[in-house]
Amino acid sequence: MSKQKNRNSLLCRLLGTLKWLIPLAIIVVLAIVAMQPKPIEVDAGSVIRGTMRFTVDDDGEARVRERYRLSAPLAGRMHRITLKPGDFVKKGDVLVTLDPGAPDLLDPRARAQAEATMHASTAAVTSARTQLEARSVEAEQLKKAFDRSQVLHEKGNIADAAFEESESAYLAASHARDAAASAVEIAQFELEQANAALLRFDAVPEEAAPGDAWGFSIRAPIDGVILRVEDESERTVQAGVALLELGDPQQLEMRIDVLSQDAVAIKPGQAVLVQHWGGANPLEGRVRRVEPSAYTKVSALGVDEQRVDVLADFVALPGEGETLADGYRIEARIVVWEKADALQVPAGALFRQGDDWAVYKFESDRARLTLLKIGRNNGEVAEVLDGLQEGDRVILHPGDRISDNTLIMPRK
């Protein structure tokens, strides 16, 4: 009986002890768990391999490539211009009519000026034709070189870069030849206008009296669109006064003004990507010319900047239902460097570690400090030369809480 009592007493004491040991154990376990380091949530990026571009990005405008600015070849009374900007005209249509007075026509000084204008126009035609012949020969030579490089490229005997350089040189020469042909048309038209003005002097009859007038018509040199009318009102004009501009809206080019330090890397033939111009798809172009001199332009922040105009041609104009016209704003990206198979890391993962570039790489659930060598950096991605492999994951924008061997987890 006493043994049974002792066992019951021992069991009661044991149960009493467990009543406070179990909560104590739970508290200890919770404390240990709470003291364990928690993983830090981070944004993750991947190292990929693909085409990488280094571009010069800036605003520009689309504009008609060849503008015809018509001026009065002689002094007289101009009839009111009924054409409006945007009107289509055909080659030979009468754009402006002048009534030159007989006293002006009989003036020896005016005749001498008309003769000088005719001689200058004749010289301009000769010069333009010479330029056209030179550009045609150059384009023909580059076409043969391009055909040869195309055959070699198909056989795998030359690199893609050499083939693309040959193609760009030929395209640039072709556009230069077209521009020279347009210059010949302009010079020929100006010569015709000068001859017509000079013939007016020979047509004045001896009995011409003050106030007599003979209509002189200025005609359209091309099929095109009226771009601007200087003053549509009827008025007296002097020889050389600008009257209107016209051009072909299907012959557009780009004018992109870039910083002079960026213009150093831009060469004719480089690709141009046109974005945010209002259409559904981006447009493509090729650099034709980098202007040889810069000019000062005040930025939006009031800072003087040295700017250089870059002229580029569209590879193809917008499709049906989309309009891009003279003076429209565009955003252009000029590709100054491109590599088809570049190993790339997000630029937001890079930071300086002494004199080296570094990233934090994912190693299981730990952050591992990794030094690397990089090449080009376009602000979005950087070319990896050494230190990472395709498929590695890195931490984007690591903060002060991240260090080597820190416990991490990707943010969902």
C-alpha positions in Angstrom: 0.0 0.0 0.0 2.8 2.4 0.9 4.6 1.5 -2.4 1.5 2.4 -4.4 1.3 5.7 -2.6 5.0 6.4 -3.4 4.5 5.7 -7.1 1.5 8.0 -7.2 3.4 10.7 -5.4 6.3 10.4 -7.8 3.9 10.5 -10.8 2.3 13.7 -9.5 5.7 15.3 -9.0 6.7 14.3 -12.5 3.5 15.7 -14.0 4.0 18.9 -12.1 7.5 19.2 -13.4 6.4 18.6 -17.1 3.8 21.4 -16.7 6.5 24.0 -16.5 9.1 22.2 -18.6 7.0 22.0 -21.7 6.2 25.7 -21.9 9.9 26.4 -21.2 11.0 24.1 -24.0 8.5 25.8 -26.4 9.9 29.2 -25.4 13.5 28.0 -25.9 12.6 26.6 -29.4 10.9 29.8 -30.4 13.8 31.8 -29.2 16.2 29.7 -31.2 14.0 30.0 -34.3 13.7 33.8 -33.8 17.5 34.1 -33.5 18.1 32.3 -36.8 19.0 34.8 -39.7 16.1 35.5 -42.1 16.7 35.6 -45.8 16.6 39.0 -47.4 14.3 39.4 -50.4 16.1 40.7 -53.5 15.3 41.3 -57.1 17.0 38.8 -59.4 18.3 39.2 -63.0 19.8 36.7 -65.4 23.0 36.6 -67.5 21.9 36.0 -71.1 23.6 35.7 -74.5 22.3 37.5 -77.5 22.5 40.6 -79.7 23.8 43.7 -77.9 23.8 47.2 -79.3 25.5 50.4 -78.3 23.4 53.3 -79.5 23.3 57.1 -79.6 19.8 58.1 -78.7 18.4 61.6 -79.5 15.5 63.4 -80.9 15.2 64.5 -84.5 12.7 65.2 -87.3 11.6 63.8 -90.6 11.9 66.2 -93.5 11.7 66.2 -97.3 15.1 65.4 -98.7 15.1 67.7 -101.7 13.3 71.0 -101.1 12.6 73.3 -104.0 12.6 76.9 -102.9 11.2 79.0 -105.7 12.0 82.7 -105.9 11.1 85.6 -108.3 13.5 85.6 -111.2 12.7 89.3 -111.9 10.9 92.2 -110.3 7.2 92.7 -110.9 3.7 92.6 -109.6 2.9 89.1 -108.2 -0.6 87.8 -108.5 -2.2 86.3 -105.4 -1.0 82.8 -104.8 -4.1 80.5 -104.5 -2.1 77.3 -103.5 -2.1 76.2 -99.9 0.5 74.2 -98.0 -0.3 70.5 -98.6 -1.7 71.0 -102.1 -0.4 68.5 -104.7 1.0 69.9 -107.9 2.3 68.3 -111.1 5.5 69.1 -113.0 4.8 72.1 -115.3 1.8 73.5 -113.3 1.7 77.2 -112.9 2.5 78.1 -109.3 3.0 81.9 -109.4 2.3 84.6 -112.1 4.3 87.8 -112.3 3.5 90.9 -114.3 6.9 92.6 -114.9 6.4 96.2 -116.0 7.9 97.4 -119.3 10.1 100.1 -117.8 11.8 97.5 -115.6 12.3 95.3 -118.7 13.9 98.1 -120.6 16.3 98.9 -117.8 19.9 97.9 -118.9 20.9 97.1 -115.3 18.0 94.7 -114.9 18.9 93.0 -118.3 22.5 92.7 -117.1 21.3 91.1 -113.9 19.2 88.7 -115.8 22.1 87.8 -118.1 24.4 87.2 -115.1 21.7 85.0 -113.5 21.5 83.0 -116.7 25.3 82.5 -116.8 25.4 81.5 -113.2 22.6 79.0 -113.7 24.4 77.5 -116.7 27.6 77.0 -114.6 25.4 75.4 -111.9 24.0 72.9 -114.3 27.5 72.0 -115.5 28.7 71.6 -112.0 25.7 69.5 -111.0 26.1 67.2 -114.0 29.8 66.7 -113.1 28.9 65.8 -109.6 26.3 63.3 -110.9 28.8 61.6 -113.1 31.3 61.3 -110.2 28.6 59.9 -107.9 27.4 57.5 -110.6 30.9 56.1 -111.1 31.4 55.7 -107.4 28.1 54.0 -106.9 28.8 51.6 -109.8 32.2 50.7 -108.3 30.7 50.1 -104.9 27.9 48.0 -106.5 30.5 45.7 -108.0 32.3 45.4 -104.7 29.0 44.7 -102.9 28.2 41.9 -105.5 31.5 40.3 -104.9 31.2 40.5 -101.2 27.7 39.0 -101.4 29.0 36.0 -103.3 31.9 35.5 -100.8 29.5 35.9 -97.8 27.2 33.2 -99.2 30.2 30.9 -99.3 31.2 31.9 -95.8 34.5 33.4 -96.9 34.1 36.8 -95.3 32.7 37.9 -92.0 29.2 39.4 -91.5 30.8 42.7 -90.4 32.7 43.0 -93.7 29.6 42.2 -95.7 27.5 44.7 -93.9 30.1 47.4 -94.3 30.2 46.8 -98.0 26.4 46.9 -98.2 26.3 50.2 -96.2 28.9 51.8 -98.4 26.9 50.9 -101.6 23.6 52.2 -100.1 25.3 55.5 -99.1 26.7 55.9 -102.6 23.4 55.1 -104.2 21.7 57.8 -102.1 24.4 60.3 -102.9 23.9 59.6 -106.6 20.1 60.1 -106.2 20.8 63.4 -104.4 23.2 64.5 -107.2 20.5 63.7 -109.8 18.0 65.9 -107.9 20.6 68.6 -107.8 20.8 68.5 -111.6 17.0 68.8 -111.9 17.1 71.8 -109.6 19.9 73.5 -111.5 18.2 72.8 -114.9 15.0 74.3 -113.6 16.7 77.4 -112.4 18.4 77.8 -115.8 15.1 77.5 -117.6 13.7 80.2 -115.3 16.7 82.5 -116.0 16.4 82.0 -119.7 12.7 82.7 -119.6 13.3 85.9 -117.7 15.9 87.0 -120.2 13.6 86.3 -123.1 11.2 88.8 -121.7 13.6 91.6 -122.5 13.8 90.6 -126.1 10.0 90.3 -126.3 9.4 93.9 -125.3 8.0 95.8 -128.3 9.5 99.2 -129.2 6.1 100.9 -128.5 5.9 99.6 -125.0 4.5 102.2 -122.7 4.8 102.5 -118.9 2.2 100.3 -117.2 2.1 97.7 -119.9 2.7 94.2 -118.6 3.3 90.7 -119.8 2.5 87.7 -117.6 5.5 85.6 -116.5 4.6 82.2 -115.1 6.7 80.2 -112.5 6.0 76.5 -113.0 6.5 73.5 -110.8 9.8 71.7 -111.5 8.6 68.3 -110.1 5.5 66.4 -109.0 5.2 67.3 -105.3 3.5 69.0 -102.5 3.5 72.7 -101.5 5.4 72.8 -98.2 5.3 76.5 -97.5 4.0 79.8 -99.0 6.0 82.8 -97.9 3.2 85.3 -98.5 0.1 84.6 -100.6 -1.1 88.2 -101.0 -0.8 90.1 -104.2 2.2 92.4 -104.0 5.2 93.9 -105.7 8.3 91.7 -105.4 12.0 92.2 -106.2 14.1 89.7 -108.1 15.4 87.0 -105.8 12.5 87.2 -103.2 11.5 83.7 -102.0 7.9 82.9 -102.9 7.2 79.2 -101.9 8.7 75.8 -101.2 7.7 72.4 -102.5 9.0 68.9 -102.4 8.2 65.2 -102.8 6.7 63.8 -99.6 7.7 60.3 -100.6 11.4 61.3 -100.4 11.9 61.7 -96.7 15.1 61.8 -94.7 15.9 62.1 -91.0 17.8 65.0 -89.3 19.0 64.0 -85.9 21.0 66.5 -83.8 23.4 64.8 -81.4 26.0 65.9 -79.0 29.4 66.5 -80.6 31.1 63.9 -78.4 28.6 61.3 -79.6 29.0 62.3 -83.2 32.6 61.1 -83.1 31.5 57.5 -83.2 28.8 57.9 -85.9 29.8 56.9 -89.5 27.8 56.8 -92.8 26.1 53.4 -93.3 25.3 52.8 -89.6 21.8 51.6 -88.8 19.1 53.9 -87.3 16.1 52.7 -85.3 13.2 55.1 -85.2 10.8 54.7 -82.2 7.9 56.6 -80.7 7.1 58.3 -83.9 3.4 57.6 -83.7 3.1 54.4 -85.7 2.6 50.9 -84.6 6.0 49.5 -85.6 9.5 51.0 -85.4 11.1 52.2 -88.6 14.6 51.6 -89.9 17.1 53.9 -91.6 20.8 54.3 -92.6 23.1 57.2 -91.8 24.0 59.1 -95.0 26.0 62.0 -93.7 27.4 63.5 -90.6 27.7 67.3 -90.9 31.3 68.5 -90.8 30.6 71.4 -88.3 28.8 71.8 -85.0 26.6 74.6 -83.7 25.6 75.8 -80.2 22.2 74.9 -78.9 20.7 75.8 -75.5 19.3 72.7 -73.7 16.0 72.6 -71.7 18.1 73.2 -68.6 19.7 76.3 -70.1 23.1 74.7 -70.8 25.0 75.5 -74.0 25.6 72.3 -76.0 27.6 71.7 -79.1 25.3 69.8 -81.5 26.0 68.1 -84.8 23.3 67.2 -87.4 23.2 63.6 -88.6 21.3 63.0 -91.9 19.9 59.5 -92.5 17.6 57.9 -95.1 14.6 55.7 -94.4 14.9 52.0 -95.5 11.1 52.0 -95.9 8.4 54.5 -95.2 5.3 53.8 -93.0 2.7 51.5 -94.3 -0.8 52.3 -95.5 -2.9 54.3 -92.9 0.2 55.7 -91.2 1.5 59.2 -91.9 5.0 60.6 -91.5 5.5 64.0 -93.1 7.9 67.0 -93.2 8.8 68.4 -89.8 7.4 65.4 -87.8 9.3 64.6 -84.6 11.0 61.3 -84.2 13.1 59.5 -81.6 16.2 57.9 -83.2 18.7 55.3 -82.0 21.9 55.3 -84.1 23.6 51.9 -83.7 27.3 52.7 -83.4 28.3 49.2 -82.2 26.7 45.8 -82.4 27.6 42.2 -81.4 25.4 39.3 -82.3 26.6 36.8 -79.6 27.4 38.9 -76.5 27.2 37.6 -72.9 25.2 40.3 -71.1 24.5 41.1 -67.5 21.9 43.7 -66.4 23.6 47.0 -65.8 21.6 47.5 -62.5 23.5 44.5 -61.0 27.0 46.2 -61.3 28.8 48.1 -58.6 32.4 49.1 -57.9 34.6 46.9 -55.7 37.8 48.9 -55.5 39.0 49.3 -59.1 37.0 46.4 -60.4 33.4 45.8 -61.3 31.5 43.3 -59.3 28.1 41.6 -58.8 26.4 39.5 -56.2 25.7 36.1 -57.8 23.1 33.6 -56.5 24.8 30.5 -55.0 21.9 28.4 -53.7 20.4 30.7 -51.1 23.5 32.8 -50.5 24.9 35.9 -52.1 28.4 35.4 -53.5 30.6 38.4 -54.3 32.0 38.0 -57.8 34.5 40.2 -59.6 34.2 40.4 -63.4 35.5 42.1 -66.5 33.1 44.0 -68.7 33.3 45.5 -72.1 30.6 47.8 -73.5 27.9 49.2 -71.3 24.8 50.8 -72.9 23.1 51.6 -69.6 20.7 48.7 -69.8 23.1 45.7 -70.1 26.8 45.3 -70.0 29.0 42.9 -72.0 30.6 40.3 -69.8 34.2 39.4 -70.8 35.0 37.2 -67.7 33.6 36.2 -64.4 30.1 35.0 -65.2 28.4 32.3 -67.4 25.2 32.2 -69.3 22.3 31.3 -67.0 23.8 32.8 -63.8 21.5 34.7 -61.6 22.6 38.0 -60.1 21.1 40.5 -57.6 19.7 43.7 -59.1 20.4 47.0 -57.2 22.0 45.4 -54.1 21.7 47.5 -51.0 23.8 47.9 -47.9 22.2 44.9 -46.3 23.8 42.6 -48.9 27.3 41.3 -48.4 29.2 38.2 -49.3 27.5 35.0 -48.0 24.3 36.8 -47.0 21.2 34.6 -46.9 18.9 35.7 -49.7 15.7 34.8 -51.5 14.3 36.1 -54.8 11.4 38.5 -54.4 8.2 37.1 -55.8 
